Amino acid sequence: MLKIDTNYFHEVCIYVLYAFLVLLLFVFIERIIYFTIMRVRLTRARQCIGSHGQVIAPLKLGYGGIHDEIAHYVSMQSEPIARSRIEDLSAALYIEMDSLISSRLWVLDTIVTAAPLLGLLGTILGIMDTFAALSAGGISDPGAVSRGISAALLATAIGIGTALIGLLGHNVLHRIADVILEEFKSFLLLSTRT
């Protein structure tokens, strides 16, 4: 029969859960910083557009990527370009912004789903290790059994705690992302020439 070191895998589950927690916090902090930067740059872009889509001031974000595309979009408002071309560019900008804003949120969603399952696996392995020690040594000390089961349940507690933190973080970030996308959509609609 195949012998599995359940204590080792129990500890691995706990360490992976701690790694999930660190990754979760990293993604949350990174997204909060990114969202803040995007809102500041979007505010700058809005200040360059008048109420009828005319360019009030030139926009030079100069950060590359979508920021240059937003600046180009603002500058196009003062050029004699077909409205359909501007609408196509605004739709493309919205799709690109949506993918940038939503990136990395899948990590939180995955952790929220996987953490409780991994915690449960760690608990099962810990209880199996406790029962294996009981059957091998014939331990009759109830304190040793209680300590073993307590150590086994630690994995479930860490898994559920990580999932709860991840769920709260995911919901907060998702709400902020929705607000930024609505602001961006409003910017695109208001800046399109009439």
KEPA-168566 format. One record per residue: residue in one letter; z negated, y, x negated of N, C-alpha, C in turn. Coordinates in steps of 0.02 Angstrom, whole numbers. Example, Ala and Ser with C-alpha at 12.3 -4.5 7.8 and 13.67 -1.06 7.14 Angstrom:
<rs>
resn A | n.w -390 | n.v -284 | n.u -660 | ca.w -390 | ca.v -225 | ca.u -615 | c.w -390 | c.v -165 | c.u -660
resn S | n.w -354 | n.v -112 | n.u -642 | ca.w -357 | ca.v -53 | ca.u -684 | c.w -394 | c.v 2 | c.u -645
</rs>
This chain:
<rs>
resn M | n.w 0 | n.v -59 | n.u -42 | ca.w 0 | ca.v 0 | ca.u 0 | c.w 0 | c.v 62 | c.u -44
resn L | n.w 36 | n.v 113 | n.u -23 | ca.w 43 | ca.v 175 | ca.u -60 | c.w -22 | c.v 215 | c.u -55
resn K | n.w -49 | n.v 232 | n.u -112 | ca.w -112 | ca.v 270 | ca.u -115 | c.w -96 | c.v 344 | c.u -122
resn I | n.w -119 | n.v 384 | n.u -77 | ca.w -108 | ca.v 457 | ca.u -79 | c.w -174 | c.v 492 | c.u -93
resn D | n.w -171 | n.v 539 | n.u -141 | ca.w -230 | ca.v 578 | ca.u -157 | c.w -236 | c.v 635 | c.u -106
resn T | n.w -270 | n.v 621 | n.u -51 | ca.w -274 | ca.v 669 | ca.u 3 | c.w -313 | c.v 731 | c.u -16
resn N | n.w -361 | n.v 725 | n.u -61 | ca.w -399 | ca.v 784 | ca.u -83 | c.w -353 | c.v 833 | c.u -119
resn Y | n.w -309 | n.v 807 | n.u -161 | ca.w -263 | ca.v 850 | ca.u -198 | c.w -217 | c.v 887 | c.u -149
resn F | n.w -188 | n.v 852 | n.u -101 | ca.w -143 | ca.v 884 | ca.u -53 | c.w -180 | c.v 931 | c.u -6
resn H | n.w -243 | n.v 916 | n.u 8 | ca.w -284 | ca.v 961 | ca.u 48 | c.w -292 | c.v 1028 | c.u 11
resn E | n.w -307 | n.v 1025 | n.u -53 | ca.w -314 | ca.v 1086 | ca.u -93 | c.w -247 | c.v 1122 | c.u -99
resn V | n.w -192 | n.v 1086 | n.u -106 | ca.w -126 | ca.v 1117 | ca.u -109 | c.w -112 | c.v 1156 | c.u -45
resn C | n.w -130 | n.v 1127 | n.u 12 | ca.w -120 | ca.v 1162 | ca.u 76 | c.w -159 | c.v 1228 | c.u 77
resn I | n.w -219 | n.v 1227 | n.u 53 | ca.w -260 | ca.v 1288 | ca.u 52 | c.w -229 | c.v 1340 | c.u 6
resn Y | n.w -206 | n.v 1320 | n.u -53 | ca.w -175 | ca.v 1367 | ca.u -99 | c.w -110 | c.v 1396 | c.u -72
resn V | n.w -72 | n.v 1355 | n.u -38 | ca.w -10 | ca.v 1379 | ca.u -7 | c.w -27 | c.v 1429 | c.u 48
resn L | n.w -80 | n.v 1416 | n.u 86 | ca.w -100 | ca.v 1464 | ca.u 137 | c.w -121 | c.v 1531 | c.u 107
resn Y | n.w -156 | n.v 1528 | n.u 51 | ca.w -174 | ca.v 1591 | ca.u 16 | c.w -111 | c.v 1626 | c.u -8
resn A | n.w -62 | n.v 1589 | n.u -32 | ca.w 2 | ca.v 1619 | ca.u -53 | c.w 38 | c.v 1651 | c.u 7
resn F | n.w 35 | n.v 1618 | n.u 65 | ca.w 64 | ca.v 1646 | ca.u 126 | c.w 31 | c.v 1713 | c.u 142
resn L | n.w -35 | n.v 1715 | n.u 135 | ca.w -72 | ca.v 1777 | ca.u 150 | c.w -51 | c.v 1833 | c.u 104
resn V | n.w -44 | n.v 1818 | n.u 39 | ca.w -23 | ca.v 1869 | ca.u -9 | c.w 48 | c.v 1892 | c.u 6
resn L | n.w 93 | n.v 1845 | n.u 21 | ca.w 162 | ca.v 1862 | ca.u 37 | c.w 165 | c.v 1905 | c.u 101
resn L | n.w 126 | n.v 1886 | n.u 149 | ca.w 123 | ca.v 1923 | ca.u 212 | c.w 102 | c.v 1996 | c.u 199
resn L | n.w 50 | n.v 2006 | n.u 159 | ca.w 26 | ca.v 2073 | ca.u 145 | c.w 78 | c.v 2112 | c.u 105
resn F | n.w 111 | n.v 2079 | n.u 58 | ca.w 163 | ca.v 2113 | ca.u 18 | c.w 220 | c.v 2137 | c.u 63
resn V | n.w 245 | n.v 2094 | n.u 107 | ca.w 300 | ca.v 2112 | ca.u 151 | c.w 279 | c.v 2168 | c.u 198
resn F | n.w 218 | n.v 2165 | n.u 223 | ca.w 194 | ca.v 2217 | ca.u 269 | c.w 192 | c.v 2284 | c.u 234
resn I | n.w 163 | n.v 2287 | n.u 175 | ca.w 158 | ca.v 2350 | ca.u 138 | c.w 227 | c.v 2376 | c.u 118
resn E | n.w 271 | n.v 2331 | n.u 95 | ca.w 339 | ca.v 2352 | ca.u 76 | c.w 377 | c.v 2381 | c.u 135
resn R | n.w 372 | n.v 2349 | n.u 193 | ca.w 407 | ca.v 2373 | ca.u 252 | c.w 379 | c.v 2439 | c.u 277
resn I | n.w 313 | n.v 2448 | n.u 274 | ca.w 283 | ca.v 2511 | ca.u 295 | c.w 308 | c.v 2568 | c.u 251
resn I | n.w 310 | n.v 2557 | n.u 185 | ca.w 336 | ca.v 2608 | ca.u 139 | c.w 409 | c.v 2622 | c.u 154
resn Y | n.w 449 | n.v 2569 | n.u 163 | ca.w 520 | ca.v 2578 | ca.u 176 | c.w 531 | c.v 2615 | c.u 242
resn F | n.w 494 | n.v 2597 | n.u 294 | ca.w 502 | ca.v 2631 | ca.u 358 | c.w 484 | c.v 2705 | c.u 353
resn T | n.w 432 | n.v 2721 | n.u 315 | ca.w 412 | ca.v 2791 | ca.u 306 | c.w 468 | c.v 2830 | c.u 271
resn I | n.w 496 | n.v 2801 | n.u 219 | ca.w 551 | ca.v 2834 | ca.u 183 | c.w 611 | c.v 2845 | c.u 230
resn M | n.w 627 | n.v 2794 | n.u 269 | ca.w 684 | ca.v 2800 | ca.u 315 | c.w 672 | c.v 2855 | c.u 367
resn R | n.w 612 | n.v 2861 | n.u 392 | ca.w 598 | ca.v 2912 | ca.u 442 | c.w 604 | c.v 2982 | c.u 412
resn V | n.w 581 | n.v 2990 | n.u 350 | ca.w 586 | ca.v 3055 | ca.u 316 | c.w 659 | c.v 3073 | c.u 307
resn R | n.w 700 | n.v 3026 | n.u 284 | ca.w 770 | ca.v 3040 | ca.u 272 | c.w 808 | c.v 3051 | c.u 337
resn L | n.w 789 | n.v 3017 | n.u 389 | ca.w 820 | ca.v 3027 | ca.u 454 | c.w 803 | c.v 3096 | c.u 481
resn T | n.w 742 | n.v 3119 | n.u 470 | ca.w 722 | ca.v 3186 | ca.u 491 | c.w 763 | c.v 3238 | c.u 454
resn R | n.w 774 | n.v 3228 | n.u 389 | ca.w 816 | ca.v 3275 | ca.u 350 | c.w 887 | c.v 3276 | c.u 378
resn A | n.w 913 | n.v 3218 | n.u 395 | ca.w 981 | ca.v 3215 | ca.u 422 | c.w 985 | c.v 3250 | c.u 489
resn R | n.w 935 | n.v 3243 | n.u 530 | ca.w 935 | ca.v 3275 | ca.u 597 | c.w 934 | c.v 3352 | c.u 590
resn Q | n.w 900 | n.v 3376 | n.u 538 | ca.w 895 | ca.v 3449 | ca.u 529 | c.w 962 | c.v 3480 | c.u 509
resn C | n.w 1009 | n.v 3440 | n.u 488 | ca.w 1075 | ca.v 3466 | ca.u 466 | c.w 1125 | c.v 3469 | c.u 522
resn I | n.w 1108 | n.v 3444 | n.u 580 | ca.w 1154 | ca.v 3440 | ca.u 637 | c.w 1129 | c.v 3487 | c.u 692
resn G | n.w 1175 | n.v 3527 | n.u 718 | ca.w 1159 | ca.v 3571 | ca.u 774 | c.w 1159 | c.v 3534 | c.u 840
resn S | n.w 1146 | n.v 3570 | n.u 894 | ca.w 1141 | ca.v 3538 | ca.u 960 | c.w 1208 | c.v 3515 | c.u 986
resn H | n.w 1263 | n.v 3541 | n.u 959 | ca.w 1330 | ca.v 3520 | ca.u 982 | c.w 1368 | c.v 3481 | c.u 929
resn G | n.w 1332 | n.v 3451 | n.u 883 | ca.w 1364 | ca.v 3409 | ca.u 833 | c.w 1392 | c.v 3446 | c.u 774
resn Q | n.w 1382 | n.v 3513 | n.u 771 | ca.w 1408 | ca.v 3550 | ca.u 715 | c.w 1360 | c.v 3544 | c.u 655
resn V | n.w 1388 | n.v 3546 | n.u 595 | ca.w 1347 | ca.v 3540 | ca.u 535 | c.w 1316 | c.v 3608 | c.u 521
resn I | n.w 1250 | n.v 3611 | n.u 520 | ca.w 1214 | ca.v 3673 | ca.u 506 | c.w 1206 | c.v 3682 | c.u 431
resn A | n.w 1189 | n.v 3627 | n.u 397 | ca.w 1179 | ca.v 3629 | ca.u 325 | c.w 1206 | c.v 3565 | c.u 295
resn P | n.w 1232 | n.v 3568 | n.u 234 | ca.w 1257 | ca.v 3506 | ca.u 203 | c.w 1199 | c.v 3458 | c.u 188
resn L | n.w 1213 | n.v 3395 | n.u 196 | ca.w 1162 | ca.v 3343 | ca.u 185 | c.w 1179 | c.v 3306 | c.u 121
resn K | n.w 1133 | n.v 3307 | n.u 75 | ca.w 1142 | ca.v 3269 | ca.u 12 | c.w 1078 | c.v 3228 | c.u 1
resn L | n.w 1078 | n.v 3167 | n.u 25 | ca.w 1021 | ca.v 3123 | ca.u 14 | c.w 1024 | c.v 3093 | c.u -55
resn G | n.w 1083 | n.v 3072 | n.u -76 | ca.w 1093 | ca.v 3048 | ca.u -144 | c.w 1053 | c.v 2987 | c.u -165
resn Y | n.w 1040 | n.v 2942 | n.u -119 | ca.w 1001 | ca.v 2882 | ca.u -137 | c.w 1044 | c.v 2819 | c.u -138
resn G | n.w 1108 | n.v 2826 | n.u -122 | ca.w 1151 | ca.v 2768 | ca.u -121 | c.w 1146 | c.v 2730 | c.u -55
resn G | n.w 1192 | n.v 2683 | n.u -46 | ca.w 1190 | ca.v 2639 | ca.u 12 | c.w 1199 | c.v 2677 | c.u 77
resn I | n.w 1158 | n.v 2660 | n.u 125 | ca.w 1165 | ca.v 2690 | ca.u 192 | c.w 1150 | c.v 2764 | c.u 192
resn H | n.w 1111 | n.v 2787 | n.u 145 | ca.w 1094 | ca.v 2858 | ca.u 143 | c.w 1156 | c.v 2900 | c.u 128
resn D | n.w 1197 | n.v 2877 | n.u 82 | ca.w 1260 | ca.v 2911 | ca.u 68 | c.w 1307 | c.v 2907 | c.u 128
resn E | n.w 1306 | n.v 2851 | n.u 164 | ca.w 1348 | ca.v 2844 | ca.u 223 | c.w 1326 | c.v 2891 | c.u 279
resn I | n.w 1260 | n.v 2901 | n.u 286 | ca.w 1235 | ca.v 2949 | ca.u 335 | c.w 1257 | c.v 3019 | c.u 316
resn A | n.w 1252 | n.v 3036 | n.u 251 | ca.w 1274 | ca.v 3102 | ca.u 228 | c.w 1349 | c.v 3111 | c.u 240
resn H | n.w 1388 | n.v 3059 | n.u 229 | ca.w 1460 | ca.v 3062 | ca.u 242 | c.w 1473 | c.v 3071 | c.u 317
resn Y | n.w 1435 | n.v 3037 | n.u 357 | ca.w 1442 | ca.v 3043 | ca.u 430 | c.w 1428 | c.v 3114 | c.u 452
resn V | n.w 1376 | n.v 3145 | n.u 424 | ca.w 1359 | ca.v 3214 | ca.u 441 | c.w 1416 | c.v 3260 | c.u 420
resn S | n.w 1442 | n.v 3250 | n.u 360 | ca.w 1496 | ca.v 3294 | ca.u 336 | c.w 1560 | c.v 3285 | c.u 377
resn M | n.w 1571 | n.v 3226 | n.u 405 | ca.w 1630 | ca.v 3214 | ca.u 446 | c.w 1629 | c.v 3255 | c.u 511
resn Q | n.w 1570 | n.v 3276 | n.u 532 | ca.w 1565 | ca.v 3314 | ca.u 594 | c.w 1602 | c.v 3381 | c.u 590
resn S | n.w 1609 | n.v 3408 | n.u 529 | ca.w 1643 | ca.v 3473 | ca.u 521 | c.w 1718 | c.v 3465 | c.u 507
resn E | n.w 1741 | n.v 3403 | n.u 500 | ca.w 1812 | ca.v 3391 | ca.u 485 | c.w 1849 | c.v 3375 | c.u 550
resn P | n.w 1914 | n.v 3391 | n.u 551 | ca.w 1954 | ca.v 3376 | ca.u 611 | c.w 1976 | c.v 3302 | c.u 612
resn I | n.w 1931 | n.v 3259 | n.u 634 | ca.w 1943 | ca.v 3187 | ca.u 635 | c.w 1940 | c.v 3164 | c.u 708
resn A | n.w 1978 | n.v 3114 | n.u 724 | ca.w 1978 | ca.v 3088 | ca.u 793 | c.w 1909 | c.v 3065 | c.u 812
resn R | n.w 1892 | n.v 3078 | n.u 874 | ca.w 1826 | ca.v 3059 | ca.u 900 | c.w 1815 | c.v 2983 | c.u 896
resn S | n.w 1868 | n.v 2944 | n.u 908 | ca.w 1861 | ca.v 2871 | ca.u 905 | c.w 1842 | c.v 2848 | c.u 835
resn R | n.w 1867 | n.v 2882 | n.u 784 | ca.w 1849 | ca.v 2864 | ca.u 714 | c.w 1775 | c.v 2878 | c.u 701
resn I | n.w 1751 | n.v 2933 | n.u 727 | ca.w 1680 | ca.v 2950 | ca.u 718 | c.w 1636 | c.v 2901 | c.u 757
resn E | n.w 1658 | n.v 2882 | n.u 817 | ca.w 1620 | ca.v 2833 | ca.u 857 | c.w 1618 | c.v 2765 | c.u 822
resn D | n.w 1674 | n.v 2746 | n.u 792 | ca.w 1675 | ca.v 2682 | ca.u 754 | c.w 1628 | c.v 2685 | c.u 695
resn L | n.w 1628 | n.v 2741 | n.u 660 | ca.w 1583 | ca.v 2748 | ca.u 603 | c.w 1510 | c.v 2748 | c.u 625
resn S | n.w 1495 | n.v 2780 | n.u 682 | ca.w 1426 | ca.v 2781 | ca.u 706 | c.w 1403 | c.v 2711 | c.u 727
resn A | n.w 1448 | n.v 2672 | n.u 757 | ca.w 1431 | ca.v 2603 | ca.u 776 | c.w 1418 | c.v 2561 | c.u 714
resn A | n.w 1460 | n.v 2569 | n.u 663 | ca.w 1451 | ca.v 2532 | ca.u 600 | c.w 1386 | c.v 2551 | c.u 566
resn L | n.w 1370 | n.v 2616 | n.u 567 | ca.w 1307 | ca.v 2639 | ca.u 537 | c.w 1247 | c.v 2610 | c.u 574
resn Y | n.w 1251 | n.v 2608 | n.u 640 | ca.w 1195 | ca.v 2580 | ca.u 679 | c.w 1184 | c.v 2506 | c.u 663
resn I | n.w 1238 | n.v 2468 | n.u 659 | ca.w 1232 | ca.v 2397 | ca.u 643 | c.w 1202 | c.v 2387 | c.u 574
resn E | n.w 1225 | n.v 2428 | n.u 526 | ca.w 1198 | ca.v 2422 | ca.u 458 | c.w 1125 | c.v 2441 | c.u 456
resn M | n.w 1107 | n.v 2495 | n.u 491 | ca.w 1036 | ca.v 2516 | ca.u 493 | c.w 993 | c.v 2462 | c.u 525
resn D | n.w 1018 | n.v 2432 | n.u 578 | ca.w 980 | ca.v 2379 | ca.u 612 | c.w 966 | c.v 2321 | c.u 564
resn S | n.w 1016 | n.v 2301 | n.u 524 | ca.w 1005 | ca.v 2246 | ca.u 478 | c.w 957 | c.v 2266 | c.u 422
resn L | n.w 960 | n.v 2328 | n.u 398 | ca.w 914 | ca.v 2351 | ca.u 346 | c.w 842 | c.v 2354 | c.u 372
resn I | n.w 834 | n.v 2380 | n.u 432 | ca.w 767 | ca.v 2387 | ca.u 461 | c.w 737 | c.v 2319 | c.u 476
resn S | n.w 777 | n.v 2272 | n.u 499 | ca.w 752 | ca.v 2207 | ca.u 520 | c.w 744 | c.v 2158 | c.u 462
resn S | n.w 770 | n.v 2176 | n.u 404 | ca.w 766 | ca.v 2128 | ca.u 348 | c.w 693 | c.v 2116 | c.u 328
resn R | n.w 679 | n.v 2057 | n.u 308 | ca.w 613 | ca.v 2033 | ca.u 286 | c.w 563 | c.v 2021 | c.u 342
resn L | n.w 579 | n.v 2042 | n.u 403 | ca.w 534 | ca.v 2027 | ca.u 459 | c.w 533 | c.v 1953 | c.u 475
resn W | n.w 586 | n.v 1917 | n.u 458 | ca.w 589 | ca.v 1845 | ca.u 469 | c.w 535 | c.v 1810 | c.u 427
resn V | n.w 516 | n.v 1839 | n.u 370 | ca.w 464 | ca.v 1808 | ca.u 328 | c.w 398 | c.v 1806 | c.u 367
resn L | n.w 382 | n.v 1861 | n.u 400 | ca.w 320 | ca.v 1862 | ca.u 439 | c.w 323 | c.v 1813 | c.u 497
resn D | n.w 380 | n.v 1810 | n.u 529 | ca.w 388 | ca.v 1764 | ca.u 585 | c.w 380 | c.v 1691 | c.u 562
resn T | n.w 407 | n.v 1675 | n.u 504 | ca.w 401 | ca.v 1608 | ca.u 477 | c.w 329 | c.v 1591 | c.u 459
resn I | n.w 295 | n.v 1639 | n.u 428 | ca.w 224 | ca.v 1627 | ca.u 410 | c.w 181 | c.v 1618 | c.u 472
resn V | n.w 193 | n.v 1658 | n.u 523 | ca.w 154 | ca.v 1651 | ca.u 585 | c.w 163 | c.v 1582 | c.u 615
resn T | n.w 223 | n.v 1555 | n.u 609 | ca.w 236 | ca.v 1488 | ca.u 636 | c.w 208 | c.v 1433 | c.u 592
resn A | n.w 217 | n.v 1440 | n.u 526 | ca.w 200 | ca.v 1386 | ca.u 480 | c.w 126 | c.v 1382 | c.u 462
resn A | n.w 91 | n.v 1438 | n.u 459 | ca.w 22 | ca.v 1439 | ca.u 436 | c.w -25 | c.v 1394 | c.u 477
resn P | n.w -25 | n.v 1397 | n.u 543 | ca.w -70 | ca.v 1352 | ca.u 580 | c.w -53 | c.v 1278 | c.u 570
resn L | n.w 12 | n.v 1263 | n.u 565 | ca.w 31 | ca.v 1194 | ca.u 554 | c.w 9 | c.v 1169 | c.u 485
resn L | n.w 17 | n.v 1211 | n.u 435 | ca.w -5 | ca.v 1192 | ca.u 369 | c.w -81 | c.v 1186 | c.u 366
resn G | n.w -115 | n.v 1230 | n.u 402 | ca.w -188 | ca.v 1225 | ca.u 405 | c.w -210 | c.v 1161 | c.u 439
resn L | n.w -176 | n.v 1142 | n.u 491 | ca.w -192 | ca.v 1079 | ca.u 525 | c.w -178 | c.v 1019 | c.u 479
resn L | n.w -123 | n.v 1022 | n.u 442 | ca.w -109 | ca.v 968 | ca.u 394 | c.w -164 | c.v 964 | c.u 342
resn G | n.w -186 | n.v 1021 | n.u 316 | ca.w -240 | ca.v 1022 | ca.u 268 | c.w -304 | c.v 993 | c.u 296
resn T | n.w -319 | n.v 1007 | n.u 359 | ca.w -379 | ca.v 980 | ca.u 391 | c.w -374 | c.v 904 | c.u 398
resn I | n.w -316 | n.v 881 | n.u 419 | ca.w -307 | ca.v 808 | ca.u 426 | c.w -315 | c.v 774 | c.u 359
resn L | n.w -285 | n.v 802 | n.u 307 | ca.w -292 | ca.v 772 | ca.u 241 | c.w -365 | c.v 774 | c.u 217
resn G | n.w -400 | n.v 829 | n.u 231 | ca.w -470 | ca.v 834 | ca.u 211 | c.w -514 | c.v 783 | c.u 247
resn I | n.w -502 | n.v 773 | n.u 311 | ca.w -541 | ca.v 724 | ca.u 349 | c.w -525 | c.v 653 | c.u 326
resn M | n.w -461 | n.v 641 | n.u 311 | ca.w -442 | ca.v 576 | ca.u 284 | c.w -478 | c.v 562 | c.u 218
resn D | n.w -483 | n.v 614 | n.u 176 | ca.w -519 | ca.v 607 | ca.u 112 | c.w -593 | c.v 593 | c.u 124
resn T | n.w -622 | n.v 626 | n.u 173 | ca.w -693 | ca.v 615 | ca.u 188 | c.w -705 | c.v 543 | c.u 213
resn F | n.w -662 | n.v 520 | n.u 257 | ca.w -669 | ca.v 451 | ca.u 282 | c.w -656 | c.v 399 | c.u 227
resn A | n.w -609 | n.v 415 | n.u 183 | ca.w -597 | ca.v 369 | ca.u 127 | c.w -658 | c.v 365 | c.u 82
resn A | n.w -691 | n.v 421 | n.u 70 | ca.w -751 | ca.v 421 | ca.u 29 | c.w -807 | c.v 383 | c.u 64
resn L | n.w -812 | n.v 390 | n.u 130 | ca.w -863 | ca.v 354 | ca.u 168 | c.w -852 | c.v 279 | c.u 164
resn S | n.w -790 | n.v 258 | n.u 173 | ca.w -777 | ca.v 186 | ca.u 174 | c.w -782 | c.v 156 | c.u 104
resn A | n.w -766 | n.v 194 | n.u 52 | ca.w -769 | ca.v 167 | ca.u -16 | c.w -840 | c.v 163 | c.u -41
resn G | n.w -880 | n.v 213 | n.u -28 | ca.w -947 | ca.v 215 | ca.u -57 | c.w -1002 | c.v 196 | c.u -10
resn G | n.w -985 | n.v 189 | n.u 52 | ca.w -1037 | ca.v 173 | ca.u 101 | c.w -1090 | c.v 226 | c.u 105
resn I | n.w -1068 | n.v 289 | n.u 101 | ca.w -1116 | ca.v 344 | ca.u 102 | c.w -1149 | c.v 347 | c.u 171
resn S | n.w -1214 | n.v 350 | n.u 170 | ca.w -1250 | ca.v 354 | ca.u 233 | c.w -1282 | c.v 422 | c.u 241
resn D | n.w -1266 | n.v 469 | n.u 196 | ca.w -1294 | ca.v 536 | ca.u 199 | c.w -1254 | c.v 579 | c.u 248
resn P | n.w -1283 | n.v 597 | n.u 305 | ca.w -1247 | ca.v 638 | ca.u 354 | c.w -1229 | c.v 707 | c.u 326
resn G | n.w -1267 | n.v 731 | n.u 278 | ca.w -1251 | ca.v 796 | ca.u 247 | c.w -1186 | c.v 794 | c.u 209
resn A | n.w -1172 | n.v 739 | n.u 175 | ca.w -1110 | ca.v 732 | ca.u 138 | c.w -1050 | c.v 730 | c.u 185
resn V | n.w -1059 | n.v 695 | n.u 241 | ca.w -1005 | ca.v 692 | ca.u 291 | c.w -992 | c.v 761 | c.u 321
resn S | n.w -1046 | n.v 797 | n.u 336 | ca.w -1039 | ca.v 864 | ca.u 364 | c.w -1005 | c.v 911 | c.u 315
resn R | n.w -1023 | n.v 906 | n.u 251 | ca.w -991 | ca.v 949 | ca.u 201 | c.w -917 | c.v 932 | c.u 195
resn G | n.w -900 | n.v 869 | n.u 198 | ca.w -830 | ca.v 849 | ca.u 193 | c.w -789 | c.v 873 | c.u 251
resn I | n.w -816 | n.v 867 | n.u 311 | ca.w -780 | ca.v 891 | ca.u 370 | c.w -776 | c.v 967 | c.u 371
resn S | n.w -829 | n.v 1000 | n.u 349 | ca.w -828 | ca.v 1072 | ca.u 344 | c.w -774 | c.v 1096 | c.u 296
resn A | n.w -769 | n.v 1063 | n.u 238 | ca.w -717 | ca.v 1081 | ca.u 190 | c.w -647 | c.v 1068 | c.u 219
resn A | n.w -642 | n.v 1015 | n.u 259 | ca.w -577 | ca.v 999 | ca.u 290 | c.w -557 | c.v 1052 | c.u 341
resn L | n.w -605 | n.v 1077 | n.u 380 | ca.w -590 | ca.v 1126 | ca.u 431 | c.w -575 | c.v 1195 | c.u 403
resn L | n.w -592 | n.v 1206 | n.u 340 | ca.w -576 | ca.v 1269 | ca.u 308 | c.w -501 | c.v 1283 | c.u 309
resn A | n.w -461 | n.v 1232 | n.u 300 | ca.w -388 | ca.v 1241 | ca.u 300 | c.w -364 | c.v 1267 | c.u 368
resn T | n.w -391 | n.v 1240 | n.u 422 | ca.w -371 | ca.v 1263 | ca.u 488 | c.w -391 | c.v 1336 | c.u 499
resn A | n.w -451 | n.v 1353 | n.u 477 | ca.w -475 | ca.v 1421 | ca.u 485 | c.w -430 | c.v 1470 | c.u 446
resn I | n.w -412 | n.v 1453 | n.u 385 | ca.w -369 | ca.v 1497 | ca.u 345 | c.w -300 | c.v 1501 | c.u 377
resn G | n.w -274 | n.v 1445 | n.u 401 | ca.w -208 | ca.v 1445 | ca.u 433 | c.w -206 | c.v 1488 | c.u 496
resn I | n.w -256 | n.v 1481 | n.u 539 | ca.w -257 | ca.v 1521 | ca.u 600 | c.w -269 | c.v 1595 | c.u 584
resn G | n.w -313 | n.v 1609 | n.u 536 | ca.w -324 | ca.v 1679 | ca.u 515 | c.w -261 | c.v 1711 | c.u 487
resn T | n.w -226 | n.v 1674 | n.u 445 | ca.w -163 | ca.v 1700 | ca.u 417 | c.w -112 | c.v 1712 | c.u 472
resn A | n.w -107 | n.v 1666 | n.u 520 | ca.w -60 | ca.v 1674 | ca.u 575 | c.w -77 | c.v 1734 | c.u 618
resn L | n.w -141 | n.v 1746 | n.u 630 | ca.w -161 | ca.v 1804 | ca.u 670 | c.w -144 | c.v 1870 | c.u 635
resn I | n.w -160 | n.v 1873 | n.u 571 | ca.w -143 | ca.v 1933 | ca.u 532 | c.w -67 | c.v 1944 | c.u 531
resn G | n.w -31 | n.v 1889 | n.u 521 | ca.w 42 | ca.v 1893 | ca.u 520 | c.w 70 | c.v 1915 | c.u 587
resn L | n.w 42 | n.v 1890 | n.u 641 | ca.w 65 | ca.v 1908 | ca.u 708 | c.w 54 | c.v 1983 | c.u 721
resn L | n.w -5 | n.v 2007 | n.u 704 | ca.w -19 | ca.v 2078 | ca.u 713 | c.w 28 | c.v 2120 | c.u 671
resn G | n.w 36 | n.v 2101 | n.u 607 | ca.w 82 | ca.v 2137 | ca.u 563 | c.w 153 | c.v 2136 | c.u 588
resn H | n.w 176 | n.v 2079 | n.u 611 | ca.w 244 | ca.v 2073 | ca.u 636 | c.w 254 | c.v 2116 | c.u 697
resn N | n.w 207 | n.v 2117 | n.u 742 | ca.w 214 | ca.v 2158 | ca.u 803 | c.w 213 | c.v 2232 | c.u 787
resn V | n.w 170 | n.v 2253 | n.u 741 | ca.w 168 | ca.v 2324 | ca.u 721 | c.w 234 | c.v 2344 | c.u 688
resn L | n.w 258 | n.v 2303 | n.u 641 | ca.w 321 | ca.v 2319 | ca.u 607 | c.w 380 | c.v 2318 | c.u 655
resn H | n.w 380 | n.v 2271 | n.u 701 | ca.w 435 | ca.v 2266 | ca.u 749 | c.w 436 | c.v 2329 | c.u 793
resn R | n.w 378 | n.v 2352 | n.u 813 | ca.w 375 | ca.v 2413 | ca.u 855 | c.w 399 | c.v 2474 | c.u 816
resn I | n.w 377 | n.v 2481 | n.u 753 | ca.w 399 | ca.v 2537 | ca.u 711 | c.w 475 | c.v 2533 | c.u 701
resn A | n.w 501 | n.v 2473 | n.u 689 | ca.w 572 | ca.v 2464 | ca.u 680 | c.w 611 | c.v 2485 | c.u 742
resn D | n.w 586 | n.v 2468 | n.u 801 | ca.w 618 | ca.v 2488 | ca.u 863 | c.w 620 | c.v 2564 | c.u 870
resn V | n.w 564 | n.v 2597 | n.u 852 | ca.w 561 | ca.v 2669 | ca.u 857 | c.w 612 | c.v 2701 | c.u 810
resn I | n.w 616 | n.v 2676 | n.u 748 | ca.w 663 | ca.v 2704 | ca.u 699 | c.w 735 | c.v 2694 | c.u 723
resn L | n.w 749 | n.v 2635 | n.u 749 | ca.w 817 | ca.v 2623 | ca.u 774 | c.w 835 | c.v 2667 | c.u 833
resn E | n.w 786 | n.v 2680 | n.u 877 | ca.w 799 | ca.v 2725 | ca.u 933 | c.w 810 | c.v 2796 | c.u 909
resn E | n.w 771 | n.v 2817 | n.u 859 | ca.w 781 | ca.v 2883 | ca.u 830 | c.w 849 | c.v 2888 | c.u 797
resn F | n.w 869 | n.v 2835 | n.u 763 | ca.w 934 | ca.v 2835 | ca.u 730 | c.w 991 | c.v 2836 | c.u 781
resn K | n.w 983 | n.v 2799 | n.u 835 | ca.w 1034 | ca.v 2799 | ca.u 888 | c.w 1038 | c.v 2869 | c.u 919
resn S | n.w 981 | n.v 2900 | n.u 929 | ca.w 980 | ca.v 2968 | ca.u 956 | c.w 1015 | c.v 3017 | c.u 908
resn F | n.w 1001 | n.v 3009 | n.u 844 | ca.w 1034 | ca.v 3051 | ca.u 793 | c.w 1109 | c.v 3043 | c.u 796
resn L | n.w 1132 | n.v 2980 | n.u 800 | ca.w 1205 | ca.v 2968 | ca.u 803 | c.w 1236 | c.v 2997 | c.u 865
resn L | n.w 1202 | n.v 2990 | n.u 922 | ca.w 1230 | ca.v 3016 | ca.u 984 | c.w 1231 | c.v 3093 | c.u 985
resn L | n.w 1178 | n.v 3123 | n.u 960 | ca.w 1174 | ca.v 3196 | ca.u 960 | c.w 1221 | c.v 3227 | c.u 909
resn S | n.w 1235 | n.v 3191 | n.u 855 | ca.w 1276 | ca.v 3220 | ca.u 803 | c.w 1351 | c.v 3210 | c.u 814
resn T | n.w 1369 | n.v 3169 | n.u 863 | ca.w 1440 | ca.v 3159 | ca.u 877 | c.w 1467 | c.v 3221 | c.u 911
resn R | n.w 1521 | n.v 3247 | n.u 885 | ca.w 1551 | ca.v 3308 | ca.u 913 | c.w 1571 | c.v 3297 | c.u 986
resn T | n.w 1564 | n.v 3349 | n.u 1024 | ca.w 1585 | ca.v 3346 | ca.u 1094 | c.w 1651 | c.v 3383 | c.u 1103
</rs>
